[in-house]
């Protein structure tokens, strides 16, 4: 489950899947002994490269570029479920029930649930009552908030730095054209010392 978009999900997913596949063959075994590995990723955001795809669940494996119906191997497989797309691309299948349950476990309409989902709801309620599990959930929520804050503050710092760099470039051009330093200060907001150092 990935809640925060850190703009690297594709590489992270391949890293974990290939690592899992590599650890699959033990010393003394042969390659043919490797089991199939399946990675299932739930995202709480839209993956930029998947925006044109009009469904919430995609399945990926190794295919030939020009002959996309030819699969080289199904030994490694990736399933991506974008929770943000479920309402728009729901297909009224059993998977929709599970995804809706995962997406909104607290508010899920149990009248639409099958026996397996009802059992999952019971287990979830048991976990919720356990103090240790609540503590872990709290840590997870704190981590998500911290990550969102980091991304937000990094974006704002980037904007500030970009604006400052732009002001410096303007000041350089004005200085090259022999514009009065007071006008440069007024135009860019830079100090006299900063302009003199340019």
Buried (B, 14 or more C-beta within 10 A) or exposed (E): EBBBBEEEBBEEBBEEBEEBBEEBBEEEEEEEEBEEBBBEBBBBBBBEEBEEBEBBBBEBBEEEEEEEEEEEEEBBBBBBBBBEBBEEEBEEEEBBBBBBBBBEBEEBEEEEBEEEBEEBBEEBEEEEEEEEEEEEEEEEEEEEEEBEEEBEEEEEEEEEEEEBEEBBEBBBEBBEEEEEBEEBBEEBEBEEEBBEEE
